[in-house]
Amino acid sequence: MPNTNLEITQKAMEDFIKIQRHMLIARKENATETYESLKKEYLYLKSFLNVAGVNLTDIDDIKE
C-alpha cells in the first residue's frame, strides 16, 4: 500500500524544483513579472515542505 503522505511530499518536491528552474530562467531573462508570479508558488511550496519536515538546504537554489 503506497504512503499517501510520502506521495504528496514527493509531488510537492518535484513542483518545487520545477518552479525554481522557471524562476532562474525568468531571472536570467529579466522577466520580473513572471519571476514574482512564480515566487508566490515557490514560497507556498517551500512553506509546505518545511512543515512536512523536508530539509531544503541542498535543493533550494533560490534561497528567498
N, C-alpha and C positions, 0 to 999 in steps of 0.2 A: 504494500500500500504506500503510495507516494506521500511525502510530507508536504502538505499544502503550504505551511508557513515557509518552508525552505524554497518551494517553487515561487512563491510571491516575492521573496527576498532575491532570488536569482533573477527574476524578471526585472525587478527594480534596479539591480546592479547593472544589468545589460542596458537598460534605458539610461542610467546614469552615465555610463561610458559613452553611449551614443550621443547624448546631449552635450557632453564635454567635447567630443570630436567636432560637433557642429559649432559649438561656441568658439573653439580655437580657429576654425575656418572663418567664422564671422569676424573675429577679432583681427585676423590677418587681412581680410578684405575691407576692414574698417566699416563693417555693416553694423553700426551702433544700435539701430532699432531691432534688428534681428538678434543681436547679442543680448540686449536687455530682455527681449521676449523669452529667449532660451534660458536666461539666468533665473527667471521665476520658476521654471520647471526644474532646473538644476538645484535650486535651494529647497524646493519641495522634496525632491528625491534624496537629497543629502540629509535632510532632517529625518525622513522616513528611515533611511539606512542607519542613521545614528541611533534612533530609537530601537531598531532591530538588532543593535549591537554589532554592526559591521564596522570593522576598522578601515577607515577610508584613507589612511596615511599613504599607502602605496598606489591607490587607484585614483586619487583626487589630483588631477593635473591643473585645475583652475585655482584652487585654494582660496575661494572667496567665502 
